[in-house]
């Protein structure tokens, strides 16, 4: 905002009034810069008060400008509109049951959990399962445990022709490639055995 000067005289303007005045005499770009600079100052103040950490003026300015740049870059995706490919749930073929699984995990001491739904070829729900796991697991571990639970439940119900959907690409790839190495190798090996 080089060369920007708003003469307030003796007026005592709050932030909103200052923003409106700035918008009246300058551009929307100047207003965006003022807002992110104010946010950077506010963030720095809070870090100093609550975390005893403070940054210099140039670092606060750089952080604010990077935030504005990141926001503008992310906003470009909204201008593209909806994706051209439509993603939606599809019924399984006749005689096949579809198992949709998902896992949830959180930072800290909260336990991970899994959920799944099994539907028939008409798309009607056959059964559901929700379970809180005994521990906090990584995202991939939780998702692979959900896949295992879905297969076990289907076997228990005598459902032999199944298809499984998961939103974890890495878990799906690991199972399809029959990759049994790493932290989840015993679970993946168990899933592969169940699918034989």
Secondary structure, 3 states (H helix, E strand, C coil): CCCCCCCCCCCCCCHHHHHHHHHHHCCHHHHHHHHHHHHHHHHHHHHHHHHCCCCCHHHHHHHHHHHHHHHHHHHHHHHCCCCCCCCCCCCCCCCCEEEEEEEECCCCCCCCEEEEEEECCCCCEEEEEEEECCCCCCHHHHHHHHHHHHHHHHHHCCCCCEEEECCCHHHHHHHHCCCCCCCCHHHHHHHHHHHC
